[in-house]
Amino acid sequence: MEKELLLQVKDLNIEFHDHLIPETVVYDFDLELREGEIVGLVGESGSGKSMSALAIAGLLSRRDMKKRGQILFEGRDLLSCERDVLRKIQGNEIGIIFQEPMTSLNPVRRIGWQVEEALRIHTDFSKEERYQRAIEMLQSVELEDAERIYRQYPHELSGGMRQRVMIAAAMICNPKILIADEPTTALDVTIQAQIVELLKKMNREKKTSILFISHDLSLVRQLCQRVMVMQGGYVVETGSVQEIFDVPKMEYTKKLIAAIPKVVRKSN
């Protein structure tokens, strides 16, 4: 039985008007994301993948920007809906984590306060209920001694710990969709693998659909079921992980795959 269609993006175009000549950064972008599915959005820097993701999250609202098309979440168009409707969805139904948690986390607020933020906006939980939920989420992202971390500040944590905090904050309202925009770029290889495993766990246990944006195809291969390849603002190829990696059609996709570092095993 086919899973429920949660998100459908149709003919999304994003155009900037902050120069003399308007610049289109995303052309005719289409996407379908179903319940529990993990889709990878890949491409080099400037390919339009992050712009597409930010539009889906409702975070592109600059006046010098023009957006056209539809972003349908459970039948509601996020591009044309009222601002208060969008606010109810952001952080509640659709969560997002970014590349660098130190720029996303407030340096003067304790971790617990920041993890609880979506609960303060979207629920009427008491202070004690928010605390309990925050501790549970910090534990679920495999942070040891959650009570201590709850009281700490971002600078007191390692990069990998901060990224886990960001995942906890994004997942605290049990969103149906999690957008992960280059969430492992600033981390070393070992921590990257741990974050990928954590995202797999969230998907498996909570049935969260994930849109995973990355230029690292080796991580996409480990995590995703379906892949969309972007180049110059266009989706140039789409297919299952097996199709994209085993029988890529486009020359650009072949180059991206060829650039994946090969592990050389030393013989004894």
Phi, psi and omega per residue, in radians:
M1 nan 2.324 -3.102
E2 -1.251 2.409 -3.117
K3 -1.297 2.766 -3.098
E4 -1.089 2.376 3.075
L5 -1.414 1.983 -3.105
L6 -1.580 -0.738 -3.015
L7 -2.323 2.311 3.073
Q8 -2.365 2.048 3.091
V9 -1.826 2.224 -3.091
K10 -2.149 2.114 2.950
D11 0.927 0.777 3.140
L12 -1.321 2.191 3.044
N13 -2.184 2.361 3.129
I14 -2.183 2.202 -3.063
E15 -2.269 2.273 3.093
F16 -1.630 2.505 3.118
H17 -2.172 0.619 -3.113
D18 -1.728 0.146 3.039
H19 -2.179 3.064 3.118
L20 -1.064 -0.676 3.128
I21 -1.907 2.181 3.106
P22 -0.987 2.497 -3.117
E23 -2.140 2.115 3.080
T24 -1.526 2.229 -3.104
V25 -1.911 -0.317 3.058
V26 -2.369 2.264 -3.108
Y27 -2.077 2.170 2.907
D28 0.846 0.825 -3.076
F29 -1.384 2.220 3.076
D30 -2.139 2.475 3.126
L31 -2.688 2.452 2.943
E32 -2.169 2.298 3.120
L33 -2.253 2.109 -3.088
R34 -1.773 2.884 -3.117
E35 -0.964 2.223 3.068
G36 1.322 0.120 -3.086
E37 -1.587 2.591 3.043
I38 -2.063 2.018 -3.109
V39 -1.994 2.309 3.095
G40 -1.680 2.387 3.074
L41 -2.065 1.944 -2.986
V42 -2.133 2.801 3.128
G43 2.725 2.890 3.135
E44 -1.280 2.959 3.071
S45 -0.996 2.375 3.142
G46 1.499 0.102 -3.110
S47 -1.374 -0.254 3.125
G48 1.821 -0.002 -3.057
K49 -1.180 -0.764 3.137
S50 -1.218 -0.656 3.081
M51 -1.052 -0.748 3.114
S52 -1.082 -0.756 -3.128
A53 -1.142 -0.743 3.136
L54 -1.129 -0.623 3.087
A55 -1.119 -0.741 3.119
I56 -1.086 -0.673 -3.134
A57 -1.341 -0.083 -3.138
G58 1.313 0.452 -3.060
L59 -1.846 0.153 3.045
L60 -1.879 1.737 -3.086
S61 -2.315 0.354 -3.130
R62 -1.160 2.536 -3.119
R63 -1.230 -0.444 -3.103
D64 -1.582 0.508 -3.094
M65 -2.316 2.461 3.118
K66 -2.095 2.235 3.131
K67 -2.086 2.420 3.135
R68 -2.400 2.571 -3.126
G69 2.108 -2.760 3.132
Q70 -2.398 2.457 2.971
I71 -2.162 1.704 -3.028
L72 -1.682 2.020 3.048
F73 -1.967 1.972 -3.079
E74 0.868 0.706 3.054
G75 1.557 -0.193 3.134
R76 -1.683 2.366 -3.126
D77 -1.510 1.924 -3.078
L78 -1.253 -0.274 3.106
L79 -1.394 -0.447 -3.061
S80 -2.085 -0.040 -3.093
C81 -1.287 2.859 3.116
E82 -1.089 2.631 -3.096
R83 -1.046 -0.658 -3.121
D84 -1.224 -0.517 3.059
V85 -1.170 -0.761 3.120
L86 -1.082 -0.701 -3.141
R87 -1.101 -0.622 3.133
K88 -1.183 -0.471 -3.119
I89 -1.496 -0.701 -3.105
Q90 -1.115 2.195 3.108
G91 1.392 -0.232 -3.122
N92 -1.874 -0.992 3.118
E93 -1.699 -0.533 3.108
I94 -2.187 2.035 3.097
G95 -1.827 2.774 3.141
I96 -2.480 2.443 3.003
I97 -2.168 2.516 -3.027
F98 -1.902 3.065 -3.051
Q99 -1.145 -0.796 -3.001
E100 -2.122 1.771 -3.070
P101 -1.078 -0.460 -3.120
M102 -1.151 -0.457 3.085
T103 -1.546 -0.291 -3.140
S104 -1.628 -0.545 3.138
L105 -1.503 2.498 3.118
N106 -1.386 2.083 -3.043
P107 -1.154 -0.346 -3.080
V108 -1.804 0.099 3.083
R109 -1.937 2.484 3.105
R110 -1.186 2.729 -3.099
I111 -0.992 -0.805 -3.092
G112 -1.005 -0.768 -3.140
W113 -1.042 -0.695 -3.082
Q114 -1.308 -0.643 3.097
V115 -1.139 -0.602 -3.097
E116 -1.394 -0.123 -2.955
E117 -0.949 -0.822 -3.116
A118 -1.111 -0.548 3.107
L119 -1.180 -0.663 3.121
R120 -1.145 -0.595 -3.100
I121 -1.375 -0.739 -2.903
H122 -1.860 -0.134 -3.109
T123 -2.288 2.959 3.022
D124 -1.911 0.544 3.113
F125 -1.028 2.567 3.010
S126 -1.302 2.943 3.125
K127 -1.006 -0.734 -3.138
E128 -1.162 -0.710 3.116
E129 -1.126 -0.701 3.102
R130 -1.109 -0.731 3.138
Y131 -1.067 -0.856 -3.125
Q132 -1.051 -0.750 -3.132
R133 -1.148 -0.702 3.128
A134 -1.112 -0.751 3.122
I135 -1.094 -0.762 3.114
E136 -1.045 -0.725 -3.118
M137 -1.210 -0.708 3.103
L138 -1.094 -0.637 3.084
Q139 -1.229 -0.644 -3.082
S140 -1.211 -0.422 3.067
V141 -1.628 0.299 2.959
E142 1.135 0.695 2.988
L143 -1.665 2.155 -3.138
E144 -1.332 2.602 3.128
D145 0.978 1.035 -3.061
A146 -1.035 -0.610 -3.126
E147 -1.105 -0.667 3.113
R148 -1.210 -0.783 -3.121
I149 -1.108 -0.633 3.099
Y150 -0.928 -0.633 -3.058
R151 -1.586 -0.125 -3.059
Q152 -1.511 2.984 3.072
Y153 -1.833 2.749 -3.087
P154 -0.917 -0.694 -3.071
H155 -1.174 -0.263 -3.139
E156 -1.490 -0.055 -3.108
L157 -1.935 2.736 3.053
S158 -1.324 2.928 3.134
G159 -1.026 -0.759 3.130
G160 -1.131 -0.675 3.110
M161 -1.161 -0.707 3.120
R162 -1.101 -0.678 3.130
Q163 -1.171 -0.618 3.056
R164 -1.127 -0.670 3.071
V165 -1.065 -0.748 3.124
M166 -1.072 -0.699 3.111
I167 -1.145 -0.740 3.104
A168 -1.043 -0.770 -3.136
A169 -1.132 -0.696 -3.117
A170 -1.242 -0.481 -3.035
M171 -1.740 -0.009 -2.961
I172 -1.138 -0.473 3.098
C173 -1.672 0.208 -3.094
N174 0.923 1.022 -3.140
P175 -1.108 2.704 3.095
K176 -1.352 -0.506 -3.125
I177 -2.231 2.356 3.019
L178 -2.053 2.146 3.056
I179 -1.726 2.082 -3.127
A180 -1.949 1.805 -3.044
D181 -1.687 1.726 -3.130
E182 0.879 0.916 -2.982
P183 -1.305 -0.119 -3.064
T184 -2.072 0.021 -2.993
T185 -1.037 -0.691 -3.050
A186 -1.502 0.118 -3.028
L187 -1.923 2.725 3.087
D188 -1.320 2.946 -2.965
V189 -1.034 -0.714 -3.120
T190 -1.116 -0.779 -3.136
I191 -1.217 -0.636 3.067
Q192 -0.944 -0.831 -3.117
A193 -1.089 -0.661 3.132
Q194 -1.158 -0.700 3.134
I195 -1.152 -0.714 3.093
V196 -1.064 -0.763 3.114
E197 -1.110 -0.638 3.119
L198 -1.151 -0.723 3.092
L199 -1.119 -0.689 3.068
K200 -1.044 -0.733 -3.141
K201 -1.107 -0.784 3.119
M202 -1.059 -0.739 3.123
N203 -1.123 -0.743 -3.087
R204 -1.230 -0.799 -3.022
E205 -1.435 -0.617 -3.054
K206 -1.897 -0.028 -3.134
K207 1.059 0.446 -3.139
T208 -1.222 2.294 3.011
S209 -1.396 2.442 -3.064
I210 -2.215 2.288 2.942
L211 -1.836 1.934 -3.012
F212 -1.854 1.934 -3.115
I213 -1.702 2.223 -3.096
S214 -2.818 2.718 2.947
H215 -1.794 -0.006 -3.101
D216 -1.677 1.709 -3.046
L217 -1.205 -0.435 3.120
S218 -1.152 -0.645 3.085
L219 -1.230 -0.689 3.120
V220 -1.051 -0.709 -3.137
R221 -1.112 -0.654 -3.131
Q222 -1.232 -0.590 -2.922
L223 -1.787 -0.705 -2.861
C224 -1.628 2.772 3.063
Q225 -1.761 -0.549 -3.099
R226 -2.370 2.600 -3.050
V227 -2.291 2.430 2.993
M228 -2.085 2.262 -3.109
V229 -1.842 2.206 3.134
M230 -1.970 2.488 3.071
Q231 -2.562 2.201 3.069
G232 0.998 0.590 3.102
G233 1.559 -0.111 -3.132
Y234 -1.913 2.588 2.890
V235 -1.419 1.988 -3.050
V236 -1.723 -0.317 3.107
E237 -2.793 2.529 3.100
T238 -2.554 2.578 3.137
G239 3.021 -3.120 3.077
S240 -1.188 2.818 3.112
V241 -0.958 -0.754 -3.119
Q242 -1.095 -0.768 -3.140
E243 -1.101 -0.808 -3.067
I244 -1.157 -0.724 -3.064
F245 -1.478 -0.554 -3.077
D246 -1.604 -0.646 -3.116
V247 -2.360 1.057 3.123
P248 -1.098 2.471 -3.096
K249 -1.658 -0.718 -3.028
M250 -1.501 2.521 3.139
E251 -1.067 -0.654 3.132
Y252 -1.081 -0.766 3.114
T253 -1.095 -0.734 3.121
K254 -1.049 -0.693 3.128
K255 -1.164 -0.720 3.109
L256 -1.069 -0.752 -3.128
I257 -1.193 -0.695 3.130
A258 -1.116 -0.434 -3.106
A259 -1.440 -0.128 3.113
I260 -1.131 2.192 -3.132
P261 -1.039 2.363 3.099
K262 -1.599 2.419 3.087
V263 -1.495 2.079 3.137
V264 -1.708 2.065 -3.130
R265 -1.609 2.222 -3.137
K266 -1.369 2.377 3.077
S267 -1.479 2.635 -3.119
N268 -1.276 nan nan
